[in-house]
C-alpha cells in the first residue's frame, strides 16, 4: 500500500490550512490507513523533523535539495515492521546528478531531486524499487528531461536492476502532456493514476485544478487506487489530494 503525498511547503501562508492545523488530520489519516510506504514532496526541514517524530511506526529517509542539503526534500517513509531498506540514493535532475543543487538550465531556480530506494517486504520477500520526485513547476523542457533521466537511470540500474518499480511524485504535468509522453517509450510501465482526476485542488480555491500526482509501476498489478479527500471544518490534508494505490506483484 503506497501513497504519493505532496504535503505542501509550510511558510505559514495558508491561514486555516497552515501546516500546524493540518498535522492532526494527516496523522489520523496515516494511522487509520496504515500504508506501507508514503512518498512525500515539498518537505521542509521542520516538516521532515515532525514526520520522523510523529510517524513512530515508520523510518523516514531523504535529504534537502540545496547545496547544504537543506530546503525541500522528497522524503520516503516506510514501515519499520514490514519493510527492509536495502539501498538508498539521492540524485538531482540535471546533467550532473551527483552535484547537490545542480539543475537543468531551462528550469526554475529550484533544484529538483529524487529519492530512490530498494526495499524488501518481509512477509513476501519481494524486492522492489521506489523512485520519488517532484518535477519542475516552470519548465516543460526540464520536466521532460527529468523524466527521461529517471527512466534512463532505471533502465541502467545494476543493483537488483530487474525488480519491480514504483515511481511516485508531483510531476507538474497532466497525463496527456508532452513531457509525460516520455512514458510511452516504456510500455512495461503503467500510470495507475491516469484516470484519478483532479489531484491538485489548492484547498478548493485553485484557478486551474489539475491531475499532476502520479504512481507509475512496472511489475505490479494495481488492485485499487483512491484519492484521500479528507476534510474537516475546511481543513484539508494538503493542497493536493494524496493518492493511495494497493499493489501486488
Secondary structure as GFF3:
##gff-version 3
##sequence-region A 1 249
A	DSSP	beta_strand	2	6	.	.	.	ID=ss1
A	DSSP	three_ten_helix	15	17	.	.	.	ID=ss2
A	DSSP	alpha_helix	19	33	.	.	.	ID=ss3
A	DSSP	beta_strand	37	41	.	.	.	ID=ss4
A	DSSP	alpha_helix	45	54	.	.	.	ID=ss5
A	DSSP	beta_strand	58	61	.	.	.	ID=ss6
A	DSSP	beta_strand	76	79	.	.	.	ID=ss7
A	DSSP	beta_strand	83	92	.	.	.	ID=ss8
A	DSSP	beta_strand	113	121	.	.	.	ID=ss9
A	DSSP	beta_strand	127	134	.	.	.	ID=ss10
A	DSSP	alpha_helix	140	155	.	.	.	ID=ss11
A	DSSP	beta_strand	164	170	.	.	.	ID=ss12
A	DSSP	three_ten_helix	179	185	.	.	.	ID=ss13
A	DSSP	beta_strand	190	191	.	.	.	ID=ss14
A	DSSP	beta_strand	213	218	.	.	.	ID=ss15
A	DSSP	beta_strand	221	228	.	.	.	ID=ss16
A	DSSP	beta_strand	231	232	.	.	.	ID=ss17
A	DSSP	beta_strand	235	236	.	.	.	ID=ss18
A	DSSP	beta_strand	242	248	.	.	.	ID=ss19
###
